Amino acid sequence: MRVEKNIRSLSRGIPLGSIFRVWLLFFCCVPATCHSQDGLDVVVVRRHDKPGETLERRGVIHNWRGIELEMETSGTTRRVSNDDIVEVRTIWPEPWTEAELLIRQRRFGAAVDPLQQALAEETRPWAQAILRERLIRIHDLLGQPEPAAEQFLQLLADDPETRLFAAIPLAWNSVTVSARLQQASEKWMASRIPAVRLMGASWLLGTPQRDQATVVLKELSLDIDSKIAHLATAQLWRTEWISADAQMLGRWEQQIERMPGAIRPGPLTQFAAAQERLELFDQAIISLMKVPILYPENLVQSLASLERAAGLLSKQNREQEAARVRAEMSASFPDKTGQN
């Protein structure tokens, strides 16, 4: 409730300030990107007996797949739920240090090569997954869906229940699908793996194969995996927002509230598009601003949402606020705004 109130305040003229400094810190310091100081892996976990407090587990992480992390501490094997993990510190390949600095400097394109070098040097599957997730996010931001998809496919192959599923590169914004991407998407859509089919249908929805993609997305909207079902349904909103009415908006809002937070950014952009069509401009701005504020790790949707929010602010003659948004965008996404 407090977050919603703060977002509403932002939409009414309070300076945007350091939104992107917050999300850049988040992007660089989410669990498992920090460095260990003594050679051991460190897992910081929430204490159930003392809410609000944490404790450190030191040892060696052997596995981090699906819903839990497995580590050895003093000869004892411990399993820690993903929900209880606050932070993980470990030793990273040297190129990660360079990549992390470039990310902090907002030089996302320049960070790709050192990230790939770090991935080549890293031998631990659980650490490789983290590096792949970084590459997916950055390739997606840079408009490179094919290498983003290649990394996601490997992520999925290594861990079908990956906790990093929300990094799946889907088409939410207006994009031109190249012949090569269309060919790859056709192959993905023919897969037996729901997540891969979802990715293929997503990129084909804006092509002459829209009808086939729609059929697949409708099938996937009934998938037993709720993440797949939610995202497939929201992908269909890309074809429905133009005719949305108040009743449809109510249904969409309820579905977004049922979604895990990590997969909400894309659906929120489609929800905002429908709100804008109905001239609910303030509400659309709030929906768009939720993305960079609440889900900063989603780089591509953060940028897209702020571009659209700035446009809506201009439509309402709120030029000072629009200018602040655009200034933050230029400072935070120089690769995409020509300020690099």
ZIURVEN-V779395 format. One record per backbone hydrogen bond with DSSP energy under -1.0 kcal/mol. CO is the residue of the C=O (numbers start at 1). NH is the residue of the N-H. E is the energy in kcal/mol with one decimal. If there is no record, write none. Layout:
# ZIURVEN-V779395
CO_NH_E, CO_NH_E
This chain:
# ZIURVEN-V779395
1_5_-2.0, 2_6_-2.4, 3_7_-2.3, 4_8_-2.2, 5_9_-2.1, 6_10_-2.2, 7_11_-1.8, 9_12_-1.3, 9_14_-1.4, 10_13_-1.3, 18_22_-2.0, 19_23_-2.1, 20_24_-2.5, 21_25_-1.6, 22_26_-2.1, 23_27_-3.0, 24_28_-2.1, 25_29_-1.8, 30_33_-1.4, 34_90_-1.8, 41_59_-2.4, 42_89_-2.9, 43_57_-2.6, 44_86_-3.3, 44_87_-1.3, 45_55_-2.1, 50_53_-2.2, 53_47_-2.6, 55_45_-2.8, 57_43_-2.9, 59_41_-2.9, 60_72_-2.7, 63_70_-3.4, 65_68_-1.7, 67_82_-2.6, 69_80_-3.0, 70_62_-2.2, 70_63_-1.9, 71_78_-3.4, 72_60_-2.1, 73_76_-2.0, 76_73_-3.2, 78_71_-2.5, 80_69_-3.0, 81_84_-1.6, 82_85_-1.2, 84_46_-2.3, 87_44_-3.2, 89_42_-2.8, 90_36_-2.1, 93_96_-1.9, 94_97_-1.4, 95_99_-2.4, 96_100_-3.1, 97_101_-1.8, 98_102_-2.2, 99_103_-2.4, 100_104_-2.2, 101_105_-1.7, 102_107_-2.9, 103_106_-1.7, 106_108_-1.3, 109_112_-1.1, 111_115_-1.9, 112_116_-2.4, 113_117_-2.4, 114_118_-2.6, 115_119_-2.4, 116_120_-2.1, 117_121_-1.7, 118_122_-1.9, 124_128_-2.6, 125_129_-2.0, 127_131_-1.8, 128_132_-2.6, 129_133_-2.2, 130_134_-1.8, 131_135_-2.1, 132_136_-2.7, 133_137_-2.2, 134_138_-2.2, 135_139_-3.0, 136_140_-2.4, 137_141_-2.1, 138_142_-2.3, 139_144_-2.8, 140_143_-1.4, 144_148_-1.6, 145_149_-2.6, 146_150_-2.4, 147_151_-2.0, 148_152_-2.1, 149_153_-2.9, 150_154_-1.7, 151_155_-2.3, 152_156_-2.7, 153_157_-2.1, 154_158_-2.4, 155_159_-1.5, 159_162_-2.0, 162_165_-1.1, 164_167_-2.1, 165_168_-2.4, 178_182_-2.8, 179_183_-2.2, 180_184_-2.2, 181_185_-2.8, 182_186_-2.1, 183_187_-1.5, 184_188_-2.4, 185_189_-2.9, 186_190_-1.1, 188_191_-1.8, 193_197_-2.5, 194_198_-2.6, 195_199_-1.9, 196_200_-2.3, 197_201_-2.8, 198_202_-2.2, 199_203_-1.7, 200_204_-1.4, 204_207_-1.8, 207_210_-1.5, 209_213_-2.5, 210_214_-2.7, 211_215_-2.0, 212_216_-2.1, 213_217_-2.6, 214_218_-2.3, 215_219_-1.9, 216_220_-2.7, 217_221_-1.6, 219_222_-1.6, 220_223_-2.0, 225_229_-2.4, 226_230_-2.9, 227_231_-2.2, 228_232_-2.7, 229_233_-2.2, 230_234_-2.4, 231_235_-2.2, 232_236_-1.5, 235_238_-1.4, 236_239_-1.8, 237_241_-2.4, 240_243_-1.7, 241_244_-1.2, 245_249_-2.4, 246_250_-2.0, 247_251_-1.7, 248_252_-2.5, 249_253_-2.7, 250_254_-1.9, 251_255_-2.1, 252_256_-2.6, 253_257_-2.0, 256_259_-1.0, 260_263_-1.5, 261_264_-1.8, 264_268_-2.6, 265_269_-1.5, 266_270_-1.4, 267_271_-2.3, 268_272_-2.5, 269_273_-1.7, 270_274_-1.8, 271_275_-2.2, 272_276_-2.7, 273_277_-2.1, 274_278_-1.6, 275_280_-3.0, 276_279_-2.1, 279_281_-1.2, 280_284_-2.3, 281_285_-2.4, 282_286_-2.1, 283_287_-2.4, 284_288_-2.4, 285_289_-2.8, 286_290_-1.4, 288_291_-1.1, 289_293_-1.6, 290_294_-2.9, 291_295_-2.2, 295_298_-1.8, 297_299_-1.6, 298_302_-1.9, 299_303_-2.3, 300_304_-2.2, 301_305_-2.5, 302_306_-2.0, 303_307_-2.3, 304_308_-2.0, 305_309_-2.6, 306_310_-2.4, 307_311_-1.7, 308_312_-2.3, 309_313_-2.4, 310_314_-2.0, 311_315_-1.9, 312_316_-1.3, 313_318_-2.9, 314_317_-2.1, 318_322_-2.2, 319_323_-2.8, 320_324_-1.8, 321_325_-2.2, 322_326_-2.4, 323_327_-2.4, 324_328_-2.3, 325_329_-2.2, 326_330_-2.4, 327_331_-2.1, 328_332_-2.3, 329_333_-2.6, 333_336_-1.5, 333_337_-1.4, 334_340_-1.1
